[in-house]
Each structure stands twice: as C-alpha cells, then as structure tokens.
Amino acid sequence: SWQTSAKNPLVVTMANHPEFQGAGAAPGVEIWRIESMVPVSTPREDYGKFFTGDSYIVLHTKKRPTSSALEWDLYFWLGGESSQDEQGVAAYKTVELDEALGGGPVQYREVQGHESAGFLSVFKDYGGIEYLEGGVASGFKSAAEEVAKMNQPRLLHIKGKRTVRVAPAPLASSSLNSGDVFLLDAANEGKLWQWNGKEANRYEKAKGLEVTTRLQGERGGKDKCSIIVLEEGNDDDAHFWELLGGKGRVKSAAEGGSDEEAARLAAENLKLYKVSDASGSLEITEVASGKLTQDMLDTNDAFVVDAESELFVWVGSGATQDEKRGSWKIANEFIQRYNRPKNTRVSRLDEGKESQQFKGLFHKWKAASPVVQGHAIGSVAKVEQKDINVAGLHKQGEEEDDSMVDDGNGKLDIWRIENFQRVEYPREKYGQFYAGDSFVVLYTYEKNNREEYVIYFWQGRDSSQDEKGASALLAMALDDELGGRPVQVRVVQNKEPNHFLTLFRGKMIVHEGGVASGFANRGDSDSFDTDGISLFHVRGTNPLNTRAIQVAEKASSLNSGDAFVLLTPSTMYVWLGSGCNEEERATAQSIASILQENRAISVVSEGEEPSEFWDALGGKAEYATSKDLQESPRDPRLFQCSDATGSFNVEEIFNFSQDDLIDEDVMLLDTYTEVYVWIGSQSTEREQKMAWDTARKYVETATDGRDPQTPITWIAAGYEPMMFTCHFIGWNTSQQLHAFEDPYEKKLREMGVSAGPSSSGDAAAAAPPKVPAFAQKRAEGFFTLEQLQQGVDGVPPQEKEKFLSDEDFQKVFNMTKDAFAALKLWRQNEQKKRVGLF
C-alpha cells in the first residue's frame, strides 16, 4: 500500500511500498512485474526477458554528463496475453511511481511486438529482449525457472537490424524463412542449433550467437551443452529436421517480412484533440489537423496528438490530479472509440517535459533545443525538415562538467573481480587498473557528521561480459551490506567522471591485460604485458583529471599534443610533446616515479630523443606532429549524428573515448582547426549526407575566431589517420582494424568456430570506401590528404598529389610543388608511397 502525504493526500510517497524503495535514485534500469495486482521486483539476471502473459513496469534512470540532475523514462509493458486487470494495474502504478518521482519521468505504453526504439535500447546491454510463454498465472516465477522446467524443444525467431528481437515460434519447419535466424533449443538433449537464413543480416546472426552462448553458459558451458551452426543450403542435419517435424519448404525472405517497419504512416492525418471530463463523461474534441503549433495546447487541459502509428497524451501543468492519473484511461478510451489496434504505441508527457519527438510534431516550438532534430520522410508524421540549429551546437559545449560530492579526500577501498568474487586489491596498487579486468571501488566520506558512500564499479575496455556482470552484482551486494545507503555508479574505461579521477590525484594508470574470465569453458588465461617495454599516453586538463593509458608500443602512437611515458628494462623515458600542458608534464613524471622501480628516469623533449628511445618503439616512424597540436587552441569536441529513431539528431558526447564511435552512426570531431566527419560502416546514406551538411554549416556559422575555410575531412571507419586518432586517449589500434569485421564472424572467431568463406572479406585488407560526390567539392578544386588517400572520383590515381593545396603539399612532403616536380620519377614515387598517395 502507498502512503500519502498529510499535507496533500493525493501526493504519493514511497515509504510504505518496499518494491519502490529507492527507485530512480541512481542511473540504471529497474523492472517490476505485476503479480497478484502488486508490482514485484524482477531479478537482474532476468532483465530483457518478458512473459507474454504478464505486464511489467520498467524505470530507466539517466544522468547527463553536464548535470547532476537525474532524468527518468518510465515504461509499462503489456504482454499480448496479459489480463486487462494486470494491464490496468501496470498503468495505474506507473502513474503513482511517476508522482513519487516528482512528476519528472516521461511515461510510455509499450505493447508486445510493437516496442519503441527507446524501450528496446534500454536492453542493449542485456542482449536485447526475449519473449517467454506463460506468466504468473502459469506458475512461473522467473525466466531461469521457466527454462529449467522446460523439457521440450523450443524454436526462437531472431529478427531485426539495428535492434534485434527474440521471440518464440511454432516448433515446425514451416516457421523458417530465408531472411531471418532461428534457434532450436533442445535443453533436454544439451544441444542448441542456430539456423541462418541465406538472406539473414549479420546482426541477426550475431544476436543468434549471443543468445546461444548465453544459454550455453546457463547450462554449464561447452562440456554440457553444444552449439551447432547451420547455414541454409548446407543444413543436412537429420535430427534438427526431425525435431521440427520433418524438412519442408522454407519461406522466402519476402514472406518473412521486412526488417524495416512494415509501413510508416504519413502525416497528412496528424491531428490534435482536446480531452475534458468536466461534464462527468469523457469528451474528445478535434482541435486541429495537419499543421500543428504549440499555442494550440492549453496548460489547463489534456490533449491527444494522433500521429496514426503512435498517440501522445499531453497533460498541462494546470490539469487536476484526477486528469493526470486518468491520462492512460484517456488513451485507452481513445483507442477503443477510434478503433485503433490494441498495440498502438502511447506516450504520456507532462507540460515542460516534452520529448524531442513530440516537439518535432509541431510546426514551431518556443524552447528550441540545441540538439538537431528533423523527421524522415514517411516517419510517424510528415513534418517539414527544420534547418539545423548549428548555433545551438556551438553553445552546447559551454555547459558545466559533472558535479562532485566532495574533494575526494575520503576513505578508499578497492576490490578486483576474480572468479566472480570481490578480491581485495593491494593498497600500494590503488590507482592502477587493468583494461582486461573489472573493479569495485568503495568511497566513504563524511557529510553532516554522518558517513556517506559511493560505490563505483569500473569496467575495463577488454573485461569479459561475465566480469562486467559480476562487478554490477557485487556492487549491489556491497550496497546491501551497507544498508542500501550508497549511491552506485557504473564507470566505463576512458569515460571516468571527474570525482572518480579525483580519488587518485592525477595518478591513475590503466595497464593492458588482466586476470582470466571466471568461466572455465572460455579457455582464456591471465594476460599481462611482460616484455619489459610499455608505452603510456598521458592526457588531461587539470592536476586531478589527468591520467595515463597504456597504448601500442610504436612511434605512431605518439602525438605532439600530449605527454607519454615509455618504460624499458633500464630506463623510464618521460616524453614531452611540444604541445602538452603543464598538468600532463607533471602527471607523466609522477606516473614514471610510480612505475620506476630500479630504472633511471630520463625526461626527453620532442625532437631530442636518443636512439635508444626509438629502438624501444621498433624504430623511428611518422606520428601526428601538426602545428595545430603544438599550439592546442581548443579542446576537441565530439558529436553523434543518427537517424535511428526515424528523425535526424545531433548530440554532443562529453568526456568522449574511442568506444563512442558507433559503427551504425556518423560522428563529427571538431578540433577547431579541422572538422572530421567519421563515417560508420553501417551508417545510412541519409545520415552521411545530413552530417556532412551539418559540418559545413557548423563551420560557416562559427563565431569562435576559427578560419571560415576550416577544412572538413571525410574519414571512413577503420581507416582513421593519426591526426584523428591522436584526439582520443589510449586509442586501441586493434579495435580500429576490426571496424569492418562482420559481428557474426567475429563472434564465431571468439568461440573458436570456423566461419567458412567470409562474406565481408578481410577487414584489414579491404579498400576504404570512396568519398561520395556530395563531400568531394572543395574550394579551388583541392582535397585533403585523407580524402585523396581514400580515393576521389575524377582524380587520377597517379596524380593525387597535384590535388593537394600548396599549404597541405608543403605539410605532407616538406617541400614545395616545384621542388617535388624537380625530383626524379622514382624519388617522387618513393615520397608518394611514404604518405599513402601511390
């Protein structure tokens, strides 16, 4: 039962409802299932698994890097076979949880099989969503119990591209189609078959392997459960077909349905309705259709925006509590009155908390966001494409960084995850982390004469999924030991918040390697750098947030803008790039003293390196040395460009790292002297064109003193030049080389299974994609080095150097065009080979 405030009996608090105690207090996901008309917390190991006979409440708590305030997305999910009573309770309790959080969340109604992209994205870290048959009434209490009790084979259907769904299918060969992936799970026999349709996409295949390996792990690993991969046309497995009732006709990909939304409804029928119950019964009155404007909304009423494929219930701040609580009743009655499908998607928004998608349905909206938004043709509403608000993008970077609870002088305790246990970490190694491991960090500080706690669980870039999962669970266990008082914060390598960095006072070091996974069937072992030579990249903007990350031991890892520490068996070299700041210089020398042991320390300025320095790096070679890096006029900024939600959005990524480069999107890197347009290999042509146009307008409208002819460079994923990678701390070259690797083949390789003939070819040997025509036009007919290296239509391959500007030519070849022309042909070719233009 809920407790009400004595001051206002309609205000709900959480005091007497244990399942909602502490809900939304920290970033993360929380889920409740409706059982006997009461929300019951779902075990974390079952996140992403939904029973078709049940209804759920899902709370997603977020925190933007530039603000200390929390934001919430609140969903209630309705299974296709759940009862009307359960659905009603889920809706009502969602509203109550919303009120308990101060009316801050945006509420969404989700229906099985028709989930929104936002809802599906919540479960990306949990392997997507999976439908399970049954529900509370059937006696199942958890997904694990449901699978354990199952002694009959089942067939799972895997479908989708950017967001892949897993759903049960009838156990028959007639369920198969050439466009998708299917899993035959014979738990009673200890076997899992993955059948790949000949036209299935790489993401469906990769998701299939993710599900099969997860199920294999739940069944005790390779020793107790085997995985068999079948490709359509090469699937002569008699027992597989026997379990499916015999081999039969496989439906075509077209019969299986498109991976894209089957139909996107146009916006000519976009309508706005005013809703009122002042007369005692619900009255719905059409206000406008087609072109909607913000001034049509009245703060004292509730409205429904009908975008045909989706409904939005907007509640004014002056609406009564009954009207607010009755918002889902409004939606349900609207669906019934206008004969809409029961699975129609519905979002509830309070005045002042409107989503960008909702604002995009209106012709004009006063409080324009600096985030770019425009709707794709054929999306939920046919809305005029808005001009990109690039001025807003320039201002967005001026926001404050994340706030800190204190100055970091409290008590620190650290554990490393080993074999699914918290193992105490030696205090003399505090501040030293390993990219292949996960850690739990407890910070204790005093506030108002009372001890307070923050639990950080730090996850290394190369840490295994089981170690990352264990770190989260063990952080929760530590939270329980401390009475549920700590705040929990997930920290990803290279994305550490300022307070976490402050705890180590500029002495944080991340080494390569780590301890082995706790799963015996993985076959890996402890891995640490033991050859006596290590290179660390030092970067930061102040004495507290500067840290060192181990990078590849080669000259190309260096750049003039930062400091590096080179560890050799006899000497610690502190290499100071000509553009590194005082904090980086000081931290580099501090890091060297920590790792020194019996070695001598030698401080080396760029350009004064001894031969032994280059020998340790495998020889002297080219690295990023431009004048821009040496002068360091501005800190770089990264923007993500995506139309995954059906509309084109641009959002700044703060405290960015290499892991923020999403292969399905386009990224803009602004270094002040140059703007790079990074093209993910799976990005759409529309994203590429709109991102390029955004970059062009971004430069044109800049008021920060930059050159109006600032170059814009097209960069293909997997072919990043050093002038691009040097802006990312601890750039991982192996991660770069695998940018084009098929995710399905990568998973097979990690499992030690032969993938057969590759459909995508060798990633490292593949030729970079050519720069498209819309990005080739440049002042005076010149192009950047990176564009010419990738190939430009209309530029003869043997004359690429002629299309460099005089300034770029001098920078690339260290000579003028006339001096180059005077060289013998073989010397010219040698020079062109050196810079990748031959």
Disulfide bonds with the S-S distance in Angstrom:
none
